[in-house]
Amino acid sequence: MTKQDLFVQIKKKQSFLCVGLDTDLNKIPEYLLDTDDPIYEFNKAIINATAKYCIAYKPNLAFYESAGLEGWLAFEKTVAYIKQRYPEIFLIADAKRGDIGNTSEMYARAFFDKLRMDAVTVAPYMGEDSVRPFLKKDKWVILLALTSNKGSEDFQLTEDANGEALFEKVLKTSQQWASEEEIMYVIGATQDKLFERVRKIVPNHFLLVPGIGAQGGNLEAVCRVGMNKTCGLLVNSSRAIIYADSSDDFANTAAKEAEKIQLEMANMLNKYL
Amino acid sequence: MTKQDLFVQIKKKQSFLCVGLDTDLNKIPEYLLDTDDPIYEFNKAIINATAKYCIAYKPNLAFYESAGLEGWLAFEKTVAYIKQRYPEIFLIADAKRGDIGNTSEMYARAFFDKLRMDAVTVAPYMGEDSVRPFLKKDKWVILLALTSNKGSEDFQLTEDANGEALFEKVLKTSQQWASEEEIMYVIGATQDKLFERVRKIVPNHFLLVPGIGAQGGNLEAVCRVGMNKTCGLLVNSSRAIIYADSSDDFANTAAKEAEKIQLEMANMLNKYL
């Protein structure tokens, strides 16, 4: 999927919402636990309820791995379901991988060749040769730059002798490895005060923006400084949508929450695009 | 397993070797591909051949994930086999995870509660709250500090206004989060020129040292500057042992290669401890 393809979807659906599938057996409605594959059943219900309001899904691998083999099976089935039923949806493996070259290559095989995801999130700490194996034709690397959590202050904001913060160095350096058709960046919604510095370095790239909702980021603040001429934003919401309601009516409530965000996004596109 | 427990094993086996189980279906002897679970059969043969020469195993998750469901099953079976047959062995999940708090917590559950690993490798980029969930009683975090690959130069060596490199900041900052009984650091064997700067900050910690063998690091150089009074080193070798021989005799050859390193390590313990 190209940048242009993404933008077409965004205009069509009037949405740049990515729904995070952080599915936790301890948080899904109890009646699902009696089914053969509770994680998959939950995901399917959420997907069918929200697909028209979003352009991307982002299963977070941690949630599937922590459920062991059944978790992996549910993950593979979820991906296959989306691919088959909603082929226009952009599929992000939120994995935050990054290892020496031959190992990153194995992860790339897992997520791109085997599972046919469109994108994978990658951690930059190990540098170029840990990222390159993920750069494949028609696939996307989404590199962590400035994350939404408190710990982002610990290292990402560290400045070198020229006053350049680590997240800025990551943005600059990684542009030598890949074009704006191959790489996006994770920039937390809670970092809206730093978005200007981000856009100075990567004016045209897409950014994956987690942290609205449960983590406290503000959509309008992000759009005002972050939106570019092809939108350039995929804003993720996980818990605020998928766990909005723990009753048997969870899918309907998730649809309503997703629609609410979609309407806000239509508004933002109208205002800032 | 405490630092002292590890040291007891090191003295007993006269070895501080960690064998990396980077098991790749494309590299294992062909006849194994006819068995029900080739990855597991390969691992079992390698483990039985090398257990007396090493004190730790380090399966690299990428290799198992890339084989999908069968890979995860083989990983779980391998871990269970080691736990049952060689309970004195230190088990490291080489996962290089690190995510916002609630997600890291899910990974910690996966590796520690579900799989009963002793340690997990964690990437520091997202800071304190991404690492803390892995700090559990009797378990170890092994934090990436200075890795063995070429890309380590891209960000890990970046210096701040005071001349402190990022890897040094990671070592210093993370000591506020955990004691030397809870945290170790990944320091590549190829970085022997920087080991002195590492040991200045973490004189007593254990270091996990990958990069001898296929990646070109030198064992004696590492021991000369890296060894401390409880050894303080777990030196990993993966490909140089497990793929030393692609014939049906692979396990015997692996044993010989592991023994060769163990004898060298006995020598180093005698010389530098």
Interface residues (C-beta under 8 A of the other chain):
Chain A: D22 D24 N60 A62 F63 E65 S66 A67 G68 L69 W72 L73 E76 K96 R97 G98 D99 I100 G101 N102 T103 S104 M106 Y107 R109 A110 K114 L115 A123 P124 Y125 M126 G127 E128 D129 S130 V131 L144 T147 S148 N149 K150 G151 S152 E153 D154 F155 Q156 T158 E159 D160 A161 L166 K169 V170 T173 P210 Q215
Chain B: D22 D24 N60 A62 F63 E65 S66 G68 L69 W72 L73 E76 K96 R97 G98 D99 I100 G101 N102 T103 S104 M106 Y107 R109 A110 K114 A123 P124 Y125 M126 G127 E128 D129 S130 V131 L144 T147 S148 N149 K150 G151 S152 E153 D154 F155 Q156 T158 E159 D160 A161 L166 K169 V170 T173 P210 Q215
